[in-house]
């Protein structure tokens, strides 16, 4: 059970983290665009 949860969490991190990074980068780009 514990191992299965770890595998699920690892897969979640690998799939979700790039999307979160991309969204945060887009948000930063938008905020920078507003400042200029």
SULCOR-V296369 format. One line per field, one symbol per residue. psi: psi as a letter, one per 20 degrees, with the letter a starting at -180 (. if undefined). burial: 1 if it has 24 or more other ideal C-beta (glycine too) atoms within 12 Angstrom, else 0. Layout:
psi: ???
burial: ???
This chain:
psi: ggggggggggggghhhghggggghgggggghhhhh.
burial: 000000000000000000000000000000000000
